[in-house]
Amino acid sequence: MKTNIIEENANEMKIEFVDEDHTVPNLTKSILVDDDRVEITSYDIKHPDLSDPVLHVKVDEGSNPREVIKEVLNSSLKNLKELSKEIEDF
């Protein structure tokens, strides 16, 4: 998967998901919204055939958006791997 960082500052990031549909940005947004450090998370696709989705994440003062995104996604991956193992063990 290819991504581009469109914008980044101390509290916000905008990440473009190249050649993706709604699936990955929507899932990412849904995972991030549950973290207390995340103030805003949304994504937008200007036109489904002509543009790529852009995820917008704003974190609270003192948090680094890149680090928050990385931590939340890594934690979610860990949980999904545990779930996969549990299902395998049935």
Secondary structure by P-SEA (a helix, b strand, c coil): cccccccccccbbbbbbcccccaaaaaaaaaaaaccccccccccccccccbbbbbbbbbcccccaaaaaaaaaaaaaaaaaaaaaaaaac
